Amino acid sequence: MRVMYILHESGDSFNGASRSALTLIQEAAKDNDRVYVVLPKKMGRLFDELKRLKHVEIIEATYYRWKKRKAKNFVKSFIRYIKYRFYESIVNRVTARKLGMYALKEKVDVIHTNSSVINLGGLIHKVTKIPHVWHIREFGEEDFDMYPMESKHYFYDFIYNNSNFVLCISEAIGNKLRKNMPGDKIKVIYNGIHIPPLCDKQHFSNNLLISGVISKKKGQWIAVEAVRLLKEKGIVADLYIAGKGDEQSLNITPDIASHIHVLGFIDDMAMLRSNMDVELMCSVSEGFGRTTVEAMASGLLTVAAAGGASPEIVREGENGFLFDVNDPVSLSEVLRKILLYSDTRKIEIRKSAYEDVRKRFNRELYVNEVKKLYYELLDSHRKV
């Protein structure tokens, strides 16, 4: 099978969407399938990973996002729209035609778009009718403050009409799409990760971890405030923040500054997690929660905001804990309860979380489910 993956980034951010796409590409390359990967630039960590793979052709192309972060004012918003309407959208169509002709020449079986923020795969499908899987990995507005450059009606109609399957990484995203388009093409397949062996940990401290781009919506400020509230109750915990971004949003005050450790970007998260006890996911609305799953697979007690897809992963008191979205008081109460648990109870929960992740979110299950979707798509396409 020949698959062409359309990726929305190639830089150093190397976020969950790109890592999940890399998993699919790596497995396809192992099967000696011919794989084509379209990137906006031949540079960055993702590009470096792809270069190591056999049977993978990397194609650099010029294309632009049709979903962007909200502009700060009307003038910037207007200029951005004009640029998109009269330049970027035209470039996207020209690039799609060129790539479409190449895909037909190479006898590509499936186009796979890896994000909702680009429409290049949909445009290629429109030109060539090559079967297209559109992977929706984000809410957009709720998690990244990103909005379509087209009207909402056009945006969802285009996705529906120019894909054979709309693949969602959670029921939460699937439910949002079902409110805006017919549900017959929508499929849900959870991301999968590599599951390391569970380390034997018998004793715990009060080390808390939160990772990701530092921003209001990712909620690191909630974790900082929860540490302050815990200290007021006589419980001292140290919070380690892995990531770069808007550090001013953290609102670190002198009374707790010695307990807040901003680490910047961390390449070896496995090593960092080996020294942690609890990992927090404070995002307002997480599309899936790859970080949550990775934390559970690493044997950390996991606490997540009860929004987005987190309740699909975390079962309260069984494999983790939930707190009210945007509520530091709720988080501090959950943390107080956890930190006062006996080591025996903590070990029970971390083992339960590890086994749950091993069964539901493993790499093999994820890859096999997506492959089944490809073959189902090809079978139906051949019958037409």
C-alpha positions in Angstrom: 0.0 0.0 0.0 1.2 3.5 -0.8 0.2 6.3 1.5 0.9 10.0 1.2 0.9 11.8 4.6 0.3 15.5 4.6 1.8 17.0 7.8 1.2 20.5 9.1 4.6 21.1 10.6 8.3 20.0 10.5 9.9 22.3 13.0 11.3 21.7 16.5 8.0 21.7 18.4 7.5 18.0 17.5 4.1 17.9 19.3 1.8 15.0 20.0 0.1 15.2 16.5 3.5 14.9 14.8 4.7 12.1 17.1 1.5 10.2 16.4 1.9 10.6 12.7 5.6 9.5 12.9 4.4 6.3 14.6 2.2 5.5 11.6 5.0 6.3 9.1 7.5 4.2 10.9 5.3 1.2 10.9 4.4 1.6 7.3 8.1 1.8 6.4 8.8 -1.4 8.3 6.2 -3.1 6.1 8.3 -2.1 3.1 5.4 0.0 1.9 6.2 3.1 -0.2 5.5 6.1 2.0 5.4 9.8 0.9 5.5 12.5 3.5 4.7 16.1 2.6 6.2 18.8 4.8 6.3 22.6 4.7 10.0 22.6 5.3 12.9 20.0 5.2 14.2 20.9 8.6 13.5 20.3 12.3 13.3 17.3 14.6 10.5 15.6 12.7 12.4 15.9 9.5 15.5 14.4 11.2 13.5 11.4 12.4 12.0 10.9 8.9 15.4 10.9 7.2 16.4 7.8 9.2 13.6 5.7 7.7 13.8 3.6 4.6 11.1 3.5 1.9 10.1 7.1 2.8 10.2 9.9 0.3 10.1 13.3 1.9 8.5 16.1 -0.2 8.9 19.7 0.7 6.0 21.8 -0.6 4.7 25.3 -0.1 1.3 25.4 1.5 -0.5 27.4 4.3 -2.8 26.8 7.1 -6.5 27.5 6.7 -7.0 27.6 10.4 -5.0 30.2 12.4 -4.7 31.7 15.8 -7.1 34.6 16.5 -5.6 38.0 15.7 -5.2 40.6 18.4 -7.3 43.3 16.7 -9.6 43.9 13.8 -6.9 45.4 11.5 -4.5 42.4 11.9 -7.5 40.1 11.4 -8.5 41.9 8.2 -4.9 41.9 6.8 -4.6 38.2 7.6 -7.8 37.4 5.9 -6.9 39.3 2.7 -3.5 37.6 2.6 -5.2 34.2 3.0 -8.0 34.9 0.5 -5.9 36.4 -2.3 -2.6 34.6 -1.9 -2.3 31.6 0.5 -5.5 29.9 -0.6 -4.4 30.2 -4.2 -1.0 28.8 -3.4 -2.7 25.9 -1.6 -4.7 25.0 -4.7 -1.7 25.2 -7.0 0.4 23.0 -4.7 -2.5 20.5 -4.4 -2.7 20.2 -8.2 1.0 19.5 -8.5 1.0 17.0 -5.7 -2.1 15.4 -7.0 -0.6 14.8 -10.4 2.5 13.3 -8.7 0.3 11.1 -6.4 -1.5 9.7 -9.5 1.8 9.1 -11.3 3.2 7.2 -8.2 -0.1 5.3 -7.8 -0.7 6.5 -4.3 -3.5 4.5 -2.6 -4.4 6.8 0.3 -3.9 10.4 1.2 -3.7 11.0 5.0 -4.0 14.5 6.4 -2.6 14.8 9.9 -4.5 17.8 11.2 -7.5 20.0 10.8 -5.3 23.1 10.5 -4.4 22.4 6.8 -6.7 21.5 3.9 -4.1 20.4 1.4 -5.1 16.8 1.5 -8.7 17.7 0.9 -7.7 19.8 -2.1 -5.6 16.9 -3.5 -8.6 14.5 -3.0 -10.8 17.0 -4.8 -8.5 17.0 -7.8 -7.6 13.3 -8.0 -10.4 11.4 -6.1 -7.7 9.4 -4.3 -9.2 8.1 -1.1 -8.6 10.5 1.8 -8.4 10.1 5.5 -8.6 13.4 7.4 -7.2 13.0 10.9 -8.7 15.6 13.3 -6.4 15.9 16.2 -7.5 19.2 17.8 -10.7 21.1 18.7 -9.2 24.3 17.4 -10.9 27.1 19.2 -11.1 25.4 22.6 -7.5 24.1 22.9 -5.3 26.3 20.6 -7.5 29.4 20.1 -7.4 28.7 16.3 -10.2 29.6 13.9 -11.0 28.7 10.3 -10.2 31.4 7.7 -13.3 30.3 5.9 -16.9 30.4 7.3 -17.7 27.7 9.8 -20.3 26.2 7.4 -17.8 26.0 4.5 -15.1 24.7 6.8 -17.1 21.6 8.0 -18.7 21.1 4.6 -15.3 21.0 2.9 -14.0 18.4 5.4 -17.0 16.2 5.0 -17.2 16.4 1.2 -13.5 15.9 0.6 -12.7 13.0 2.8 -13.7 9.4 2.9 -13.2 9.0 6.6 -12.9 11.8 9.2 -10.7 10.2 11.9 -10.9 11.6 15.4 -8.5 11.0 18.3 -11.3 11.1 20.9 -15.0 10.9 21.3 -14.9 14.5 22.5 -13.7 15.7 19.2 -16.0 13.3 17.3 -19.0 14.7 19.2 -18.0 18.3 18.3 -17.8 17.3 14.6 -21.2 15.4 14.7 -22.8 18.7 15.7 -21.4 20.3 12.5 -21.6 17.6 9.9 -23.2 14.2 9.2 -21.7 11.4 11.4 -21.4 8.6 8.8 -17.8 9.3 8.0 -16.6 9.9 11.5 -14.4 7.3 13.1 -12.6 7.4 16.5 -9.2 5.8 17.0 -7.2 6.7 20.1 -3.5 7.5 19.7 -1.1 4.8 20.8 2.3 5.1 22.5 5.3 3.0 23.2 4.8 1.4 26.7 8.0 1.1 28.7 8.4 -1.4 31.5 6.9 -0.2 34.8 9.7 0.8 37.2 9.5 -0.6 40.7 8.8 2.4 42.9 8.1 1.8 46.6 8.4 5.3 48.1 7.0 8.6 47.0 7.8 12.3 47.5 5.8 15.4 46.7 7.3 16.1 43.2 4.7 17.4 40.7 5.2 17.7 37.0 3.4 19.5 34.3 4.6 19.7 30.7 3.8 21.4 27.4 3.9 24.9 25.9 3.3 27.4 28.7 0.1 29.3 28.1 -3.2 30.2 29.8 -5.1 27.5 28.0 -2.6 24.8 28.9 -3.2 25.7 32.5 0.2 25.8 34.1 -1.0 28.8 36.2 -3.6 26.5 37.8 -0.9 24.2 39.0 1.1 27.1 40.4 -1.9 28.4 42.3 -2.7 24.9 43.6 0.9 24.6 45.0 0.3 27.9 46.8 -3.0 26.7 48.3 -1.4 23.4 49.4 1.3 25.4 51.2 -1.3 27.4 53.0 -2.7 24.1 54.3 0.7 23.0 55.5 1.5 20.6 52.6 4.8 21.4 50.7 5.0 20.2 47.1 7.5 21.1 44.4 6.2 21.8 40.9 8.4 21.2 37.9 7.3 22.9 34.6 8.7 21.4 31.4 8.2 23.6 28.5 8.7 27.1 27.0 6.2 29.9 26.4 4.4 32.6 28.3 6.1 32.4 31.7 4.4 35.6 32.9 1.1 33.7 32.8 2.4 31.5 35.6 2.1 34.3 38.2 4.8 33.0 40.4 5.0 35.0 43.7 7.9 35.2 46.1 6.1 33.0 48.8 6.3 29.9 46.6 9.1 30.8 44.1 11.4 28.3 45.7 8.9 25.5 45.0 8.3 26.3 41.3 11.0 25.1 38.9 10.6 26.2 35.3 12.8 23.8 33.3 12.3 25.0 29.7 12.2 22.4 26.9 13.1 18.9 28.0 14.2 16.4 25.4 14.4 13.4 27.7 11.0 13.3 29.4 11.4 9.7 30.5 14.4 10.7 32.6 12.5 13.6 34.1 9.4 11.5 34.9 11.6 8.9 36.7 12.1 11.6 39.4 8.5 12.7 39.6 5.5 11.3 41.5 2.5 13.1 40.1 1.8 14.5 36.7 -0.8 17.2 36.0 -2.8 17.9 32.9 -4.5 21.2 33.4 -5.4 22.0 29.8 -8.8 23.6 29.4 -9.8 21.2 26.7 -7.5 18.5 25.6 -8.2 16.8 22.3 -6.8 13.5 23.4 -4.2 13.7 26.2 -1.1 12.0 24.9 0.8 13.5 27.9 -1.8 12.0 30.2 -1.3 8.6 28.7 2.5 8.9 28.7 2.4 9.9 32.4 0.3 6.8 33.3 2.6 4.6 31.3 5.5 6.0 33.2 4.0 5.0 36.5 3.1 8.5 37.6 -0.1 9.3 39.5 -2.1 11.4 37.0 -4.4 14.3 37.7 -6.3 15.8 34.8 -8.8 18.6 34.3 -12.3 17.1 33.6 -12.7 18.7 30.2 -12.2 17.6 26.6 -11.1 14.0 26.2 -9.5 13.5 29.7 -12.6 11.8 31.2 -12.3 9.2 28.4 -8.8 8.3 29.7 -9.0 8.9 33.4 -11.4 7.0 35.6 -11.7 8.8 38.9 -9.9 7.0 41.7 -9.1 3.9 39.6 -6.4 4.9 37.2 -6.1 8.6 38.0 -8.0 11.7 39.2 -10.0 14.5 37.8 -10.5 18.1 38.9 -12.8 20.9 37.8 -11.6 22.8 34.8 -9.9 26.1 35.5 -10.3 25.6 39.3 -7.1 25.7 41.4 -9.1 25.0 44.6 -10.4 21.8 43.1 -6.9 20.8 42.0 -5.4 21.5 45.4 -8.1 19.4 47.1 -7.4 16.5 44.8 -3.6 16.8 45.3 -4.0 17.0 49.1 -6.0 13.8 49.0 -3.4 12.0 46.8 -0.3 13.2 48.7 -1.7 12.0 52.0 -2.4 8.5 50.6 -0.2 5.6 51.9 2.5 4.4 49.5 0.6 1.1 49.2 -2.5 2.9 47.9 -0.3 5.0 45.4 1.3 1.8 44.1 -2.2 0.2 43.5 -3.3 3.2 41.5 -0.1 3.5 39.4 -0.3 -0.2 38.5 -3.9 0.0 37.6 -3.1 3.0 35.3 -0.2 1.3 33.7 -2.3 -1.8 32.9 -5.1 0.3 31.5 -2.8 2.2 29.2 -1.0 -1.0 28.1 -4.4 -2.4 27.0 -6.1 0.6 25.5 -3.4 3.0 24.2 -0.6 0.8 23.0 1.2 1.5 19.7 0.3 -1.8 18.0 -3.4 -1.3 18.6 -3.3 2.2 17.2 -1.3 1.2 14.1 -3.5 -1.8 13.4 -6.7 0.1 13.7 -5.6 2.8 11.3 -4.4 0.1 8.8 -7.8 -1.6 9.0 -9.3 1.7 8.1 -7.0 2.1 5.1 -8.0 -1.4 3.8 -11.7 -0.8 4.4 -11.3 2.4 2.5 -9.6 0.7 -0.4 -12.1 -2.1 -0.6 -15.0 0.3 -0.8 -13.2 2.4 -3.3 -12.5 -0.5 -5.6 -16.2 -1.5 -5.5 -17.3 1.9 -6.8 
